[in-house]
Amino acid sequence: MTSNSSRGLARLRRAVFARHANPWSAWSRWASTPLLLVPMWTRRWSHAAVVGAWMALNPVVFPEPADEHAWATRAMLGEEQWIVDRPRDAALGVNIAATVAGLLALVAARRRRPVPAGTATAAQLASLLVYWELMNRYLDRHRQRNTSPPDS
């Protein structure tokens, strides 16, 4: 990838996360996660189009937050930095667990198994909250490293 396209992707990522850091964006996207099961359950492309459009638009339809005090805001800003840094840490494991739970929920929805679908979705949502907490801590550590005076 050329440096121009890398810079362009960085600007796009920054623009998306600047708005997605709005707590309304973060929380509404989190709360919308179960909607991903609807198209699998109903097997209707129209449902997939509506849910897909919402999930794609959600990170950019809200304005930038007024400040960084909200827990969800800090989680989204931490996630942005985490994506840039790409550490292999506990957050990666939690993110993988949330992804696996989401995939299991989709398979269960496809098979029209409500209890496994609901259980896997609940596990995914809980894992995402743990991930957000880890992203808050990551943001704090990152900022602390970058504002600490160098060792003498």
C-alpha positions in Angstrom: 0.0 0.0 0.0 1.4 3.4 -0.8 1.9 6.0 1.8 -0.8 8.2 0.2 -3.4 5.5 0.5 -2.2 4.7 4.1 -2.7 8.4 5.0 -6.1 8.4 3.3 -7.1 5.3 5.3 -5.8 6.9 8.5 -7.9 10.1 7.8 -11.0 8.0 7.1 -10.5 5.9 10.3 -10.0 9.2 12.3 -13.2 10.7 10.7 -15.3 7.6 11.5 -14.0 7.2 15.1 -14.4 10.9 15.8 -18.1 10.5 15.3 -18.4 6.9 16.6 -16.9 8.1 19.8 -20.3 9.8 20.5 -21.9 7.7 23.3 -25.2 7.6 21.3 -23.3 5.9 18.4 -21.4 3.5 20.6 -24.4 2.4 22.7 -26.9 2.3 19.9 -24.6 0.1 17.9 -24.0 -2.2 20.9 -27.8 -2.4 21.5 -28.3 -3.1 17.8 -26.1 -6.2 17.8 -29.1 -8.6 18.2 -30.6 -7.1 15.0 -27.8 -9.0 13.1 -29.7 -12.2 13.8 -32.9 -11.0 12.1 -31.8 -11.6 8.4 -30.4 -15.0 9.3 -33.6 -16.0 11.1 -36.0 -14.6 8.4 -33.7 -15.4 5.4 -34.9 -12.1 3.8 -32.5 -9.9 1.9 -34.6 -6.9 2.6 -33.9 -7.4 6.3 -30.2 -7.8 5.6 -30.2 -4.5 3.6 -31.9 -2.5 6.4 -29.7 -4.0 9.2 -26.6 -3.7 7.1 -27.3 -0.1 6.2 -27.9 0.8 9.9 -24.7 -0.9 11.0 -22.8 0.9 8.3 -24.3 4.3 8.9 -24.4 4.2 12.7 -20.7 5.1 13.3 -21.1 8.3 11.2 -24.6 9.6 11.7 -24.0 11.1 15.2 -22.0 14.2 15.7 -18.6 14.2 17.4 -19.0 14.1 21.2 -18.6 17.4 23.1 -15.9 15.9 25.4 -14.2 12.7 26.3 -15.7 12.1 29.7 -18.2 9.3 28.8 -17.1 5.7 29.3 -18.3 4.7 25.8 -16.4 7.7 24.2 -13.2 6.7 25.8 -13.7 3.0 24.8 -14.1 4.0 21.1 -11.1 6.3 21.3 -9.1 3.5 23.0 -10.2 1.1 20.3 -9.1 3.4 17.6 -5.6 3.6 19.1 -5.6 -0.1 19.7 -6.3 -0.7 16.0 -3.4 1.5 15.1 -1.0 -0.1 17.6 -2.2 -3.7 17.0 -1.0 -5.1 20.3 -1.4 -8.8 21.1 -3.0 -8.5 24.5 -5.9 -9.6 26.5 -8.2 -7.3 24.5 -7.4 -9.3 21.4 -8.6 -12.5 23.1 -11.8 -10.8 24.3 -12.4 -9.5 20.9 -11.9 -12.9 19.4 -14.3 -14.4 22.0 -16.9 -11.8 21.1 -16.5 -12.6 17.4 -16.9 -16.3 18.0 -20.0 -15.8 20.2 -21.4 -13.6 17.4 -20.8 -16.3 14.8 -22.3 -18.9 17.0 -25.4 -16.7 17.4 -25.7 -16.3 13.6 -25.5 -20.1 13.1 -28.1 -20.6 15.8 -30.3 -18.0 14.2 -29.9 -19.6 10.8 -31.0 -22.9 12.4 -33.9 -21.0 14.2 -32.7 -22.1 17.6 -33.7 -19.2 19.9 -32.1 -20.3 23.1 -28.6 -20.9 21.7 -28.9 -17.7 19.6 -30.0 -15.6 22.6 -27.3 -17.2 24.8 -24.5 -16.6 22.3 -25.7 -13.0 21.7 -25.7 -12.3 25.4 -22.2 -13.7 25.6 -21.2 -11.5 22.7 -22.7 -8.3 24.3 -21.1 -9.1 27.7 -17.7 -9.7 26.0 -18.0 -6.4 24.1 -18.5 -4.6 27.5 -15.4 -6.3 28.8 -13.6 -5.2 25.6 -14.8 -1.6 26.1 -13.4 -1.6 29.6 -10.0 -2.9 28.2 -10.1 -0.2 25.6 -10.6 2.5 28.3 -7.6 1.2 30.1 -5.6 1.0 26.9 -6.4 4.6 26.1 -5.3 5.6 29.6 -2.0 3.7 29.3 -1.3 5.1 25.9 -1.9 8.7 26.9 0.1 8.2 30.1 3.1 6.8 28.1 2.9 9.7 25.7 2.7 12.4 28.4 5.2 11.0 30.9 8.6 12.7 30.9 11.4 10.5 29.5 13.3 8.5 32.1 16.5 10.2 33.2 
